[in-house]
Amino acid sequence: MIQRNRWHRGFVPVPFSFRSKRFCCGYEFGKDQGATGQGAGHRAPRTVARGFMRFWTLCRLLALVPVGFGLAPLGQALGAAAELGVRHRIDVMVSAEPDAPVLSRLKGAKGELSFTVRLSANSKESKFFGMLRPSFPDIVVPDGAGKPLVQQTKLWEEEVCHQRRGLPKVTVTQLGGHFGEGEGRIEISAINRHIGVLVPPDELTPGIKLDPGSDSFGVFLAFRAQTRNSRLNVDLKIYPIDCFL
């Protein structure tokens, strides 16, 4: 029969010591296993198992830390990719007031109009500043005030989606043209007032805010420039179009 204290040559197992709250593993050479108390021999395996489980749980938590940091930039990138931006479109339409001379004297006559628009649309992704000069050479004066001289036409549109930084700044600075021929011809030359210059006879007043609305192109904000004597209106519609950055 193999003796219990000779189960392996040269090594005598000594159970764990419980001198403090933290367990430690100590080997005391030259002492038999029976030298320890009975209670210590029963508690050692459970303590080792608990310590091992705590160690394994800590290792798994530490392994998840790099994964969490790695997913954070991915989440930020997905959030940034889905951020809602905007791009703008500007349409123009020209009409006459009911008391305009062209409606009372030149119904059915032909004419032409051209005007200048100063536009500033700056953002981080798209920058534009300049003068737009649209012209409409073939205009027929309608037979009533409810019909426009120039149908709604696209004046300018952004191609780049950008962050929301307010509306473009757009101002009609000049309107010119003529209607009819011969003695009944009506010349139109309207400009806005400037500091140090006499007020023009046919003054152009820009920036008259109209009620917002919506049509087939979407919701819009509207602004009007109106001439004093010729009684013409240049309406600008600004459409904010949603897009993804």
KAMO-V161051 format. One line per field, one symbol per residue. psi: psi as a letter, one per 30 degrees, with the letter a starting at -180 (. if undefined). A space follows every 50 residues. Layout:
psi->???
This chain:
psi->kkkeghfkkfkjkkllkhfaeklljkkjkgklefflleeefffeeeeeee eeeeeeeeeeeeffeeeeeefeeeeeeeeefgkkallkkklkkklklfgk efeffhkfllalkklkkkkjjklefkkkkakkilkjfikkklglffklek lkkkekkkfkklljhllkjkkkfkklalkllbfgkjkkjkllllkgkkkl eikkjlgjklklalaffallkkkkkkkeefhlkjkkkjjjkklk.
